[in-house]
Amino acid sequence: MTEDGDAHDHGLEHDLEQIRAQARQAVGRRRTLQLLFAAGGGAIITACGGGGSSSGTSSGTTSSSTSSTSSTSSSSTSSTSSSTGGTTGSCIADPTETNGPYPADGSNSVSGSVVNVLDDTGIVRTDIRSSFGSSSGTASGLYMQLTLTVVNVNGSCAPLAGYAVYIWHCTVDGLYSLYTVPGENYLRGVGVTDANGQVTFTSIFPGCYDGRFPHIHFEVYPSLARATSYANRVLTSQFAMPSAACSTVYATSAYASSRSNFANVSTSSDNVFGDNTSAQVTAMTPVMTGDITNGYTGTVTVGLAI
């Protein structure tokens, strides 16, 4: 009994000191828990990626992904552009036609003398309305400009540069220089194709004579150096004038003699164009625009099978 009393009854001062000690320990434990919680909470927040730097990393990843997608899209667009850029056109080979009876390319004679305008100085020119050399006449008629594009039908219709083209045609009355107009050499000329395979001539709209559909003769040579004799030609053919333009032009007084001749012929009845297919005749007919006031401008493709 005495031991129990001694253990628990040390007086008021002893008891107050024990109470204060317990209070200090409680405060210490709470402070420690607060510190531990603060540290643990920060670790939890960091582990969950809730900080500002983590947000920036996420944004950077998204941006990188978007950039990669954009790059792929751009690459796809580039590929599409490349594939469509290589598209080739379509063309057909011009059929071979007669060069006679008035070619003046060294293949025939007039009054016993060979006629070859190709080796004359002055034959290479753009405007063929006037004669050159010792002749000085000028052919009358409605203005016409014709651009030819020479292409390789066996090479995806690629343009052929450096080829020489010789063209000739009749006057408004259906006559030919050096033959039925012996003192002149107009309405004949040679031109060389440029990098685009093109060559342009300025002339007059040809007339129509009896028995033939309105036309323009031409020969193609592999180079200007070889365009001196018919023996070097790679193609001889003819262009058929567009019917609508012929009807309009031949209604004028300057082409009065052509009117009735044109009324009696067509490409199907013509002794040159008549045996060609419709596709060939279409390819041999220049596309023309214009009127009788300003003249006509035309384009036509010449297909070579080389």
Backbone bond lengths (Angstrom), bond angles and torsions (degrees), N, CA, C in turn:
res aa  C-N    CA-C-N  psi(-1)  N-CA   C-N-CA  omega(-1)  CA-C   N-CA-C  phi
1 M - - - 1.466 - - 1.516 109.52 -
2 T 1.388 113.15 -40.81 1.457 115.76 -177.89 1.492 111.57 -64.48
3 E 1.409 118.93 -38.53 1.469 123.53 -179.63 1.518 111.61 -64.43
4 D 1.364 112.62 -39.14 1.471 115.06 179.91 1.517 109.97 -67.53
5 G 1.269 116.21 -40.07 1.466 117.93 179.75 1.503 111.71 -65.68
6 D 1.352 117.51 -38.10 1.461 120.83 179.36 1.508 112.32 -65.51
7 A 1.320 117.33 -34.79 1.481 121.22 -177.15 1.500 112.85 -71.71
8 H 1.259 118.40 -29.33 1.461 119.25 -171.15 1.507 113.73 -114.67
9 D 1.325 119.00 -9.71 1.438 118.62 -176.14 1.510 108.86 -124.12
10 H 1.449 115.58 86.48 1.464 120.37 177.50 1.514 111.71 -108.41
11 G 1.228 117.28 7.21 1.441 121.05 175.92 1.526 112.02 101.44
12 L 1.344 114.84 167.64 1.480 121.54 -175.29 1.521 111.67 -63.78
13 E 1.313 117.79 -40.00 1.455 120.48 -177.75 1.513 111.37 -63.41
14 H 1.301 117.31 -40.58 1.470 121.70 178.07 1.500 111.58 -63.80
15 D 1.336 114.54 -42.11 1.475 118.68 -179.06 1.517 111.44 -65.11
16 L 1.346 117.85 -41.54 1.473 120.82 -179.66 1.534 110.66 -63.11
17 E 1.331 116.53 -38.17 1.455 120.04 179.43 1.515 110.83 -65.35
18 Q 1.297 119.51 -37.81 1.461 123.81 178.12 1.515 110.75 -65.45
19 I 1.344 116.31 -40.09 1.469 121.11 -179.99 1.527 109.89 -63.86
20 R 1.414 115.23 -43.50 1.471 118.73 -179.92 1.528 111.39 -64.91
21 A 1.300 118.71 -37.78 1.477 122.63 179.37 1.517 111.31 -64.62
22 Q 1.349 115.10 -42.79 1.467 119.03 178.74 1.521 111.37 -64.52
23 A 1.347 116.42 -36.80 1.469 120.62 -179.96 1.516 110.13 -64.93
24 R 1.406 115.69 -42.33 1.470 119.02 179.69 1.532 110.81 -63.38
25 Q 1.324 116.37 -38.56 1.468 119.40 178.87 1.518 111.59 -65.28
26 A 1.334 116.88 -38.29 1.476 121.01 179.70 1.514 110.43 -64.69
27 V 1.370 114.93 -42.86 1.466 118.88 178.93 1.517 110.43 -62.85
28 G 1.335 117.07 -42.42 1.461 121.65 179.37 1.522 112.10 -60.25
29 R 1.357 115.07 -42.91 1.467 118.12 179.67 1.523 111.85 -64.50
30 R 1.346 116.91 -40.59 1.473 120.68 -179.83 1.522 110.49 -64.49
31 R 1.378 117.19 -40.50 1.468 120.96 -179.52 1.528 110.62 -64.89
32 T 1.342 113.58 -41.37 1.474 118.15 179.12 1.522 111.16 -62.85
33 L 1.347 115.54 -42.66 1.471 120.02 178.86 1.528 111.20 -63.23
34 Q 1.364 115.85 -39.84 1.465 119.48 178.98 1.521 110.62 -61.59
35 L 1.363 115.50 -44.37 1.458 119.54 -179.78 1.519 111.21 -64.50
36 L 1.354 115.06 -44.19 1.462 118.75 178.55 1.512 111.44 -61.97
37 F 1.313 117.88 -40.30 1.457 122.45 -179.19 1.518 110.07 -64.92
38 A 1.388 114.59 -43.20 1.467 118.16 -179.41 1.509 110.18 -61.44
39 A 1.337 117.81 -44.96 1.467 121.43 -179.78 1.508 110.63 -65.97
40 G 1.325 116.54 -44.79 1.458 120.57 -179.41 1.499 111.83 -64.99
41 G 1.338 117.93 -38.77 1.463 122.03 179.34 1.507 111.09 -62.51
42 G 1.384 116.18 -42.05 1.466 119.70 179.49 1.507 110.54 -63.00
43 A 1.344 116.58 -40.30 1.461 120.46 179.32 1.507 110.71 -63.96
44 I 1.319 116.63 -40.91 1.463 121.11 179.17 1.517 110.55 -62.88
45 I 1.374 116.46 -44.53 1.467 120.75 -179.26 1.513 110.76 -61.85
46 T 1.392 114.70 -44.32 1.460 119.13 179.66 1.510 111.25 -62.76
47 A 1.345 116.68 -42.52 1.451 120.96 -179.14 1.511 112.13 -63.60
48 C 1.333 118.03 -30.06 1.462 122.08 -179.12 1.510 113.11 -86.88
49 G 1.354 117.60 -0.31 1.468 119.78 177.10 1.489 113.34 70.43
50 G 1.278 118.96 34.12 1.455 120.94 -176.60 1.496 114.03 -91.15
51 G 1.376 119.89 -2.06 1.450 120.56 -176.51 1.507 112.57 -80.67
52 G 1.340 118.04 168.52 1.452 123.32 -179.11 1.511 111.99 -63.64
53 S 1.369 117.45 -40.58 1.447 119.21 -178.68 1.508 110.79 -65.88
54 S 1.322 117.38 -32.99 1.454 119.66 178.28 1.517 110.42 -66.81
55 S 1.330 115.89 -38.88 1.459 120.40 177.72 1.513 110.41 -61.98
56 G 1.360 117.32 -39.81 1.458 121.47 179.60 1.507 110.93 -64.97
57 T 1.343 117.46 -38.39 1.460 120.82 178.97 1.507 110.78 -63.62
58 S 1.333 115.97 -41.40 1.453 120.52 179.42 1.521 110.34 -62.50
59 S 1.344 116.31 -42.79 1.466 121.12 179.35 1.515 110.37 -63.02
60 G 1.351 116.88 -41.58 1.456 120.72 -179.62 1.512 111.24 -63.87
61 T 1.337 117.40 -38.22 1.453 121.18 179.26 1.514 110.73 -64.23
62 T 1.342 115.21 -43.24 1.453 119.97 179.30 1.517 110.91 -63.02
63 S 1.352 116.00 -44.02 1.460 120.79 -179.82 1.509 110.81 -61.28
64 S 1.359 115.96 -42.29 1.458 120.47 -179.78 1.514 110.57 -63.06
65 S 1.360 115.54 -41.13 1.458 120.06 -179.93 1.516 110.54 -64.65
66 T 1.358 116.33 -43.30 1.458 121.13 178.93 1.508 111.09 -61.67
67 S 1.364 115.20 -43.16 1.457 120.42 179.70 1.515 110.68 -61.33
68 S 1.350 116.18 -40.54 1.456 120.35 179.64 1.512 110.66 -64.50
69 T 1.356 116.43 -41.97 1.458 120.93 178.69 1.513 110.62 -62.84
70 S 1.346 115.96 -43.56 1.458 121.15 179.55 1.516 110.84 -61.14
71 S 1.349 115.80 -40.99 1.462 120.57 179.53 1.512 110.67 -63.34
72 T 1.353 116.40 -41.55 1.456 120.58 179.12 1.508 110.55 -63.63
73 S 1.353 115.97 -42.70 1.461 120.61 178.61 1.509 110.79 -60.87
74 S 1.357 115.77 -43.33 1.461 120.44 179.50 1.512 110.90 -62.24
75 S 1.355 115.86 -40.35 1.457 120.33 179.42 1.508 110.79 -63.99
76 S 1.351 116.32 -38.82 1.453 120.87 179.12 1.514 110.92 -64.69
77 T 1.365 115.82 -42.09 1.453 120.38 178.69 1.514 111.08 -62.81
78 S 1.346 115.60 -41.97 1.454 120.27 179.29 1.511 111.06 -61.55
79 S 1.342 116.29 -40.31 1.453 120.73 -179.72 1.513 110.74 -64.72
80 T 1.361 116.50 -41.18 1.455 120.60 178.56 1.511 110.96 -62.73
81 S 1.335 115.82 -44.32 1.457 120.93 -179.80 1.516 110.63 -61.33
82 S 1.331 115.75 -40.96 1.456 120.32 -178.75 1.516 110.92 -65.10
83 S 1.340 116.84 -40.40 1.454 119.76 -176.19 1.515 111.02 -72.04
84 T 1.348 117.96 -36.41 1.461 119.82 -179.96 1.516 111.26 -77.49
85 G 1.342 116.72 -24.09 1.456 119.69 -178.41 1.520 113.29 -70.05
86 G 1.333 117.95 -17.57 1.451 121.05 -176.52 1.519 113.77 -95.19
87 T 1.328 117.10 10.85 1.448 120.75 -178.56 1.523 110.69 -62.96
88 T 1.332 116.48 135.13 1.460 120.83 -179.87 1.519 110.14 -103.36
89 G 1.337 115.67 155.63 1.440 120.46 179.87 1.518 110.80 -86.92
90 S 1.345 116.21 -174.73 1.453 121.31 178.03 1.521 108.64 -123.70
91 C 1.318 116.92 145.17 1.458 121.95 179.87 1.518 108.64 -157.89
92 I 1.319 117.09 163.65 1.457 120.71 178.54 1.523 108.51 -128.56
93 A 1.305 115.35 155.71 1.457 120.48 -179.72 1.525 110.31 -75.53
94 D 1.318 116.49 133.97 1.462 120.07 176.06 1.525 109.72 -70.42
95 P 1.329 117.34 135.42 1.464 119.51 178.08 1.529 111.03 -72.63
96 T 1.302 116.19 153.99 1.463 120.91 176.64 1.523 109.60 -78.32
97 E 1.328 115.95 132.76 1.460 121.62 178.55 1.530 109.60 -126.60
98 T 1.317 116.15 168.16 1.457 120.75 -179.42 1.524 112.02 -66.13
99 N 1.317 117.21 147.31 1.457 120.77 176.96 1.534 111.18 -96.58
100 G 1.315 116.35 -9.36 1.483 120.02 -175.99 1.514 112.84 -87.36
101 P 1.328 115.73 170.79 1.475 124.49 6.90 1.536 115.07 -98.09
102 Y 1.357 117.49 5.95 1.475 118.47 -174.25 1.531 113.43 -128.88
103 P 1.334 118.45 53.79 1.470 119.40 -173.11 1.522 115.51 -78.24
104 A 1.323 118.59 -33.86 1.480 122.54 -176.63 1.517 111.55 53.47
105 D 1.338 116.98 39.70 1.465 122.74 -179.89 1.523 112.06 -114.13
106 G 1.352 116.39 15.35 1.458 120.97 -179.68 1.512 114.15 92.34
107 S 1.339 117.76 1.11 1.464 120.76 -176.06 1.522 113.54 -93.47
108 N 1.346 118.84 -8.65 1.458 119.73 178.06 1.531 111.07 -148.02
109 S 1.289 115.71 178.00 1.468 121.42 -174.43 1.518 112.21 -126.23
110 V 1.305 115.66 157.65 1.461 123.51 173.22 1.520 107.29 -129.01
111 S 1.319 115.67 121.56 1.478 121.58 -178.99 1.529 111.38 54.97
112 G 1.315 115.44 38.95 1.452 120.47 176.20 1.513 115.44 84.63
113 S 1.328 118.39 -0.62 1.473 121.23 -179.51 1.527 110.20 -115.92
114 V 1.326 115.40 135.13 1.470 120.50 177.45 1.526 108.90 -66.45
115 V 1.324 115.46 134.16 1.466 120.91 179.36 1.527 109.06 -106.64
116 N 1.320 116.18 117.05 1.461 120.72 -179.93 1.522 109.52 -141.10
117 V 1.329 115.64 98.61 1.456 120.64 -179.67 1.532 111.36 -79.93
118 L 1.331 117.09 -13.96 1.463 120.68 -175.01 1.520 113.36 -66.87
119 D 1.324 117.10 -25.97 1.467 118.68 -179.75 1.524 112.66 -98.12
120 D 1.333 116.45 14.06 1.467 121.18 178.24 1.527 111.00 -89.78
121 T 1.305 116.16 139.18 1.464 120.86 174.80 1.524 109.42 -66.76
122 G 1.311 116.40 127.81 1.464 120.84 -179.98 1.515 113.73 108.95
123 I 1.340 117.71 -8.96 1.463 120.27 -178.63 1.526 112.21 -69.96
124 V 1.338 117.83 -27.02 1.469 120.81 178.97 1.524 107.74 -81.34
125 R 1.309 116.81 108.86 1.477 121.26 -176.00 1.518 110.73 -163.36
126 T 1.317 115.70 163.04 1.464 121.73 178.83 1.513 111.62 -93.37
127 D 1.333 117.05 -45.28 1.466 122.23 -179.45 1.524 108.89 -93.65
128 I 1.320 117.08 115.56 1.465 120.87 -175.92 1.531 112.61 -107.43
129 R 1.311 117.08 16.24 1.467 119.59 -177.20 1.525 112.82 -73.94
130 S 1.320 117.21 -25.91 1.471 120.85 -178.23 1.524 110.85 -107.91
131 S 1.323 115.41 155.71 1.460 120.62 173.95 1.521 109.28 -76.60
132 F 1.309 117.86 164.70 1.456 122.13 -179.91 1.534 108.88 -132.67
133 G 1.319 115.17 174.97 1.463 119.50 -178.42 1.518 110.93 71.54
134 S 1.326 117.26 -131.57 1.471 121.67 -178.24 1.525 112.98 -81.15
135 S 1.355 116.34 -9.26 1.467 120.13 177.71 1.525 109.81 -91.79
136 S 1.320 116.42 152.98 1.469 119.05 -174.27 1.526 114.14 -137.02
137 G 1.298 117.42 8.20 1.459 119.79 -178.32 1.522 113.01 -75.68
138 T 1.335 116.03 160.33 1.462 122.93 177.19 1.521 109.03 -129.42
139 A 1.306 116.60 130.85 1.460 121.11 -179.40 1.525 110.54 -76.42
140 S 1.327 116.64 130.91 1.469 121.01 177.16 1.520 109.51 -85.24
141 G 1.313 115.34 157.43 1.456 119.89 178.66 1.517 112.25 146.75
142 L 1.325 115.66 173.01 1.468 122.11 -177.62 1.531 110.89 -73.28
143 Y 1.312 115.65 133.00 1.473 122.32 -179.56 1.524 111.39 -54.40
144 M 1.337 115.68 137.66 1.461 121.67 176.17 1.528 109.02 -146.46
145 Q 1.317 116.20 132.65 1.466 122.10 174.08 1.515 108.19 -119.46
146 L 1.325 116.68 129.49 1.458 121.15 -175.97 1.528 110.08 -128.26
147 T 1.335 115.88 125.48 1.462 121.99 177.48 1.516 109.59 -109.09
148 L 1.326 115.64 123.80 1.458 122.44 178.62 1.521 108.85 -103.41
149 T 1.328 116.40 139.88 1.464 121.69 173.67 1.521 107.77 -119.53
150 V 1.318 116.40 115.50 1.465 121.73 -178.19 1.521 108.68 -94.38
151 V 1.354 115.96 126.27 1.465 120.48 -176.31 1.526 110.60 -132.04
152 N 1.330 114.91 162.10 1.459 122.17 177.72 1.523 109.06 -99.26
153 V 1.319 117.93 108.43 1.463 120.55 -177.32 1.528 112.03 -70.37
154 N 1.323 117.58 -18.06 1.470 120.88 177.34 1.528 112.14 -94.89
155 G 1.311 116.05 5.66 1.465 121.14 -179.99 1.509 111.95 -131.89
156 S 1.347 116.55 48.88 1.476 122.38 178.12 1.523 112.22 58.42
157 C 1.324 116.25 32.37 1.475 122.26 177.68 1.532 111.91 60.97
158 A 1.326 116.30 31.38 1.463 120.59 179.51 1.518 110.29 -67.74
159 P 1.344 118.03 139.74 1.475 120.84 178.97 1.513 111.73 -65.08
160 L 1.311 115.98 145.46 1.461 122.43 -179.38 1.523 109.79 -109.29
161 A 1.316 115.66 109.40 1.468 121.27 -179.63 1.522 110.51 -88.89
162 G 1.343 115.75 150.11 1.452 120.73 174.94 1.516 115.49 81.88
163 Y 1.318 118.05 6.73 1.462 121.34 176.60 1.535 109.38 -85.77
164 A 1.321 115.68 143.87 1.467 120.20 179.31 1.524 109.51 -99.75
165 V 1.327 115.88 136.63 1.462 121.72 179.66 1.527 108.82 -121.90
166 Y 1.312 116.20 127.57 1.466 122.89 177.12 1.521 107.53 -109.36
167 I 1.340 117.95 123.06 1.463 120.78 176.92 1.523 109.80 -121.02
168 W 1.329 115.13 152.93 1.471 121.10 174.06 1.525 108.54 -157.03
169 H 1.318 115.39 151.29 1.471 119.89 179.44 1.522 109.75 -159.29
170 C 1.322 115.36 174.95 1.472 120.80 -174.42 1.526 112.90 -85.12
171 T 1.310 115.60 170.83 1.464 123.33 177.67 1.530 110.01 -80.95
172 V 1.325 116.92 -176.13 1.467 121.13 177.35 1.524 111.06 -62.84
173 D 1.324 116.87 -24.02 1.465 121.51 -179.28 1.535 112.84 -98.71
174 G 1.307 117.57 6.49 1.460 120.73 177.55 1.511 114.59 81.80
175 L 1.326 118.09 23.64 1.467 122.42 -179.32 1.523 110.50 -105.80
176 Y 1.354 115.58 157.73 1.463 121.10 -178.06 1.524 110.88 -120.89
177 S 1.328 114.83 132.38 1.465 119.72 176.64 1.533 109.81 -61.95
178 L 1.342 115.36 153.88 1.469 124.70 -179.18 1.530 113.54 71.73
179 Y 1.333 117.17 -9.12 1.467 121.50 179.81 1.531 109.85 -124.06
180 T 1.333 115.96 -83.16 1.463 119.45 179.02 1.529 111.59 -83.15
181 V 1.320 117.30 -9.47 1.469 123.28 168.18 1.528 105.12 -127.12
182 P 1.339 117.82 76.36 1.469 122.28 -169.74 1.525 116.18 -64.63
183 G 1.285 119.16 -22.40 1.463 119.68 -176.32 1.517 114.92 -88.29
184 E 1.322 117.28 0.38 1.473 120.38 -176.75 1.532 111.03 -127.15
185 N 1.346 115.25 159.79 1.474 120.18 174.89 1.530 111.69 -130.68
186 Y 1.345 115.60 23.87 1.470 118.78 178.83 1.530 112.20 -72.15
187 L 1.318 114.30 171.42 1.468 124.07 -177.95 1.533 112.02 60.46
188 R 1.335 114.32 33.41 1.467 122.30 173.97 1.526 107.50 -141.45
189 G 1.316 116.93 141.39 1.461 119.49 178.37 1.509 112.88 -173.48
190 V 1.321 115.23 160.32 1.467 122.71 179.14 1.522 108.70 -122.08
191 G 1.314 115.63 137.80 1.466 121.46 175.57 1.513 110.28 -135.13
192 V 1.327 116.91 160.29 1.464 122.25 -178.15 1.529 109.80 -115.26
193 T 1.320 116.77 133.97 1.462 120.42 -178.68 1.532 111.63 -69.56
194 D 1.326 115.96 142.98 1.460 121.62 179.67 1.525 110.59 -87.41
195 A 1.335 116.37 -166.68 1.469 121.25 -178.28 1.522 112.41 -61.21
196 N 1.335 117.22 -23.61 1.460 121.92 178.46 1.521 112.37 -92.78
197 G 1.329 116.25 7.25 1.458 120.75 -179.32 1.516 113.32 75.16
198 Q 1.334 116.82 17.28 1.458 120.43 -173.78 1.525 113.66 -108.71
199 V 1.319 114.89 148.60 1.457 122.92 173.54 1.526 107.13 -145.92
200 T 1.327 116.56 139.17 1.466 121.41 -175.19 1.523 110.69 -120.76
201 F 1.328 115.12 138.43 1.460 121.56 176.64 1.524 109.49 -123.74
202 T 1.319 115.47 144.38 1.460 122.24 173.27 1.519 107.68 -109.92
203 S 1.325 116.21 127.48 1.463 120.17 -176.82 1.521 109.83 -151.65
204 I 1.315 116.51 -155.94 1.457 121.93 174.01 1.526 108.17 -116.15
205 F 1.311 116.22 159.41 1.468 120.44 176.04 1.525 106.98 -68.62
206 P 1.348 118.59 124.49 1.469 120.08 -176.35 1.526 113.04 -70.04
207 G 1.321 115.24 151.54 1.456 120.00 177.11 1.515 111.70 -82.59
208 C 1.327 116.32 -176.31 1.455 122.46 179.41 1.527 108.74 -124.91
209 Y 1.324 116.89 121.56 1.463 119.27 178.42 1.526 110.13 -106.27
210 D 1.295 116.14 164.90 1.458 122.58 -173.17 1.538 112.19 -59.50
211 G 1.325 115.88 129.73 1.457 122.06 174.97 1.520 115.66 92.55
212 R 1.332 119.20 -7.21 1.453 121.41 -179.07 1.517 111.80 -131.44
213 F 1.336 114.78 142.35 1.458 120.04 172.14 1.523 107.32 -73.13
214 P 1.340 119.30 144.00 1.480 121.33 -179.67 1.531 111.77 -53.02
215 H 1.331 116.26 134.11 1.466 119.36 -171.96 1.521 112.14 -155.56
216 I 1.329 114.91 168.09 1.470 123.70 173.01 1.526 106.97 -130.77
217 H 1.317 117.21 129.94 1.460 121.85 176.58 1.532 110.14 -83.92
218 F 1.333 116.40 149.82 1.466 118.92 172.18 1.526 111.03 -154.30
219 E 1.311 114.46 152.84 1.464 122.69 173.74 1.525 108.28 -130.95
220 V 1.330 116.01 144.50 1.469 121.38 179.12 1.524 108.84 -115.33
221 Y 1.331 115.20 134.24 1.469 122.47 179.47 1.526 109.35 -120.22
222 P 1.329 118.00 150.15 1.472 120.48 -177.25 1.521 114.43 -66.99
223 S 1.335 118.00 -18.20 1.463 121.39 178.18 1.525 108.75 -164.20
224 L 1.312 115.86 165.16 1.468 119.95 177.99 1.525 110.46 -66.66
225 A 1.318 116.91 -36.27 1.463 120.75 -179.26 1.525 112.01 -60.97
226 R 1.322 116.03 -28.70 1.466 119.75 -177.70 1.523 112.61 -97.84
227 A 1.316 117.07 -2.33 1.465 120.78 -179.24 1.530 110.89 -85.77
228 T 1.322 116.17 56.20 1.466 121.74 -178.71 1.523 112.42 -122.16
229 S 1.343 116.06 -9.14 1.457 120.54 -179.87 1.514 110.01 -157.41
230 Y 1.319 116.39 143.98 1.460 121.94 -179.38 1.534 112.73 -55.47
231 A 1.346 117.61 -24.91 1.461 121.53 -177.58 1.529 112.34 -62.02
232 N 1.325 118.39 -20.52 1.472 122.25 -177.01 1.527 113.77 -97.89
233 R 1.289 117.61 0.45 1.473 120.55 -175.83 1.523 111.21 -68.16
234 V 1.340 116.22 149.16 1.468 121.28 176.03 1.526 110.77 -107.08
235 L 1.319 116.64 -13.22 1.466 120.97 176.46 1.518 109.90 -159.28
236 T 1.324 115.65 136.96 1.463 122.60 170.14 1.516 106.83 -124.84
237 S 1.320 118.04 125.59 1.456 120.34 -178.51 1.531 110.22 -155.84
238 Q 1.319 116.09 -169.04 1.460 121.22 -178.06 1.520 110.73 -143.89
239 F 1.327 115.72 151.96 1.461 122.20 172.82 1.524 108.75 -101.42
240 A 1.318 116.69 138.93 1.465 122.39 174.90 1.528 108.17 -95.38
241 M 1.308 117.60 125.84 1.465 120.01 -179.38 1.532 110.43 -69.66
242 P 1.330 119.00 142.13 1.471 121.53 -178.88 1.533 111.51 -64.47
243 S 1.318 115.59 131.51 1.464 121.50 -174.46 1.523 114.02 -58.50
244 A 1.325 117.05 -41.69 1.463 120.38 -177.57 1.527 110.99 -62.06
245 A 1.333 116.41 -44.17 1.463 120.32 178.66 1.522 110.61 -65.71
246 C 1.334 116.87 -39.48 1.472 120.46 178.57 1.529 110.93 -60.10
247 S 1.315 117.09 -45.67 1.469 121.02 -179.35 1.523 110.90 -59.47
248 T 1.321 117.10 -40.44 1.466 121.55 -179.34 1.522 111.08 -70.72
249 V 1.315 116.83 -47.78 1.468 121.41 -177.22 1.516 111.68 -66.70
250 Y 1.328 117.10 -42.47 1.466 120.45 -176.29 1.527 113.28 -74.07
251 A 1.312 116.25 -7.45 1.470 119.93 175.05 1.525 111.62 -80.32
252 T 1.347 117.01 -10.68 1.468 121.03 179.19 1.530 110.30 -83.98
253 S 1.328 115.77 158.43 1.469 120.55 -176.26 1.527 112.90 -65.34
254 A 1.318 117.91 -30.79 1.466 120.99 -178.30 1.520 111.99 -64.51
255 Y 1.319 117.04 -25.06 1.460 121.58 -177.63 1.535 111.37 -112.58
256 A 1.321 116.55 30.56 1.474 121.18 -175.64 1.529 112.25 -56.78
257 S 1.321 117.66 -39.23 1.465 120.23 -177.83 1.528 112.72 -70.51
258 S 1.312 117.39 -18.28 1.465 121.35 -179.21 1.521 112.59 -84.56
259 R 1.314 116.27 -21.59 1.466 120.80 -170.90 1.530 112.64 -59.93
260 S 1.315 117.15 -53.66 1.469 119.73 -177.77 1.525 111.78 -70.79
261 N 1.325 117.57 -33.86 1.466 120.35 177.69 1.522 111.35 -62.64
262 F 1.321 115.82 -41.99 1.464 121.11 -179.36 1.521 110.90 -66.99
263 A 1.323 116.63 -34.05 1.471 120.77 -178.93 1.531 112.15 -66.65
264 N 1.302 117.47 -18.34 1.468 121.35 -175.89 1.528 114.48 -104.58
265 V 1.330 118.01 10.10 1.464 120.30 -176.79 1.525 111.00 -140.76
266 S 1.317 115.64 157.00 1.474 122.46 175.46 1.522 107.25 -146.55
267 T 1.306 117.03 170.49 1.469 119.16 179.62 1.529 110.75 -64.96
268 S 1.323 117.17 -33.01 1.469 120.07 -178.66 1.528 112.13 -73.28
269 S 1.323 117.22 -28.10 1.465 119.91 179.42 1.529 112.69 -94.39
270 D 1.316 116.90 -9.48 1.457 121.44 -178.18 1.531 110.49 -68.72
271 N 1.331 116.99 141.98 1.459 120.00 -176.85 1.531 113.81 -76.87
272 V 1.328 117.81 -2.58 1.467 122.00 174.97 1.528 110.82 -108.72
273 F 1.326 116.76 -54.02 1.464 120.82 -176.91 1.522 113.33 -80.09
274 G 1.328 116.94 -16.52 1.461 120.99 -172.32 1.512 116.15 -61.50
275 D 1.338 118.23 -26.80 1.462 119.58 -178.65 1.528 113.07 -98.45
276 N 1.308 117.32 10.38 1.466 121.06 177.61 1.520 110.67 -91.35
277 T 1.324 116.32 157.65 1.460 120.57 175.89 1.527 109.16 -74.47
278 S 1.321 116.18 164.49 1.465 119.61 178.89 1.525 110.92 -63.40
279 A 1.347 116.25 -34.21 1.467 120.06 178.75 1.517 110.50 -66.59
280 Q 1.315 117.37 -38.58 1.457 120.80 178.67 1.522 111.15 -67.21
281 V 1.325 116.59 -44.10 1.468 119.96 179.34 1.521 110.57 -62.24
282 T 1.323 116.61 -39.79 1.469 120.52 178.08 1.521 110.51 -61.91
283 A 1.338 116.37 -43.93 1.466 120.71 -180.00 1.524 111.53 -67.51
284 M 1.320 117.63 -28.76 1.464 122.25 -178.19 1.526 112.98 -86.51
285 T 1.327 117.03 -3.41 1.459 122.05 -179.09 1.525 110.75 -101.88
286 P 1.316 119.04 117.79 1.469 120.73 179.07 1.528 111.69 -62.12
287 V 1.316 115.36 147.05 1.469 121.27 172.49 1.520 106.19 -88.24
288 M 1.319 116.68 119.74 1.470 120.01 -173.61 1.514 112.90 -124.43
289 T 1.325 114.09 144.96 1.461 121.62 173.63 1.522 107.72 -131.12
290 G 1.319 116.54 153.05 1.460 119.86 178.05 1.511 112.22 143.69
291 D 1.325 115.93 -166.84 1.460 122.19 179.58 1.523 109.24 -156.34
292 I 1.335 116.28 177.53 1.462 119.98 -175.76 1.527 112.50 -77.62
293 T 1.311 116.63 -8.00 1.466 119.97 177.18 1.526 111.46 -87.99
294 N 1.312 115.68 -45.11 1.468 120.73 -175.62 1.521 114.15 -103.28
295 G 1.319 117.48 -8.24 1.449 120.11 -177.53 1.516 111.83 89.50
296 Y 1.320 116.51 -172.31 1.463 121.75 -174.65 1.531 112.24 -125.01
297 T 1.323 114.35 146.92 1.458 122.35 175.87 1.523 107.76 -124.32
298 G 1.333 115.82 130.94 1.459 119.07 -176.88 1.501 113.42 -134.34
299 T 1.325 115.16 159.87 1.457 122.63 175.14 1.516 108.74 -134.39
300 V 1.336 116.05 147.57 1.459 120.21 178.63 1.534 108.65 -155.25
301 T 1.321 115.85 146.19 1.468 121.21 178.81 1.515 110.10 -103.19
302 V 1.320 115.49 134.71 1.464 121.77 176.80 1.521 107.43 -108.58
303 G 1.333 116.41 116.10 1.450 120.54 -178.91 1.514 112.37 -97.07
304 L 1.345 116.09 123.13 1.464 121.97 176.57 1.516 109.63 -107.51
305 A 1.319 117.17 135.29 1.464 121.55 176.63 1.527 108.07 -97.32
306 I 1.334 116.33 89.54 1.471 119.40 -176.03 1.529 110.48 -120.83
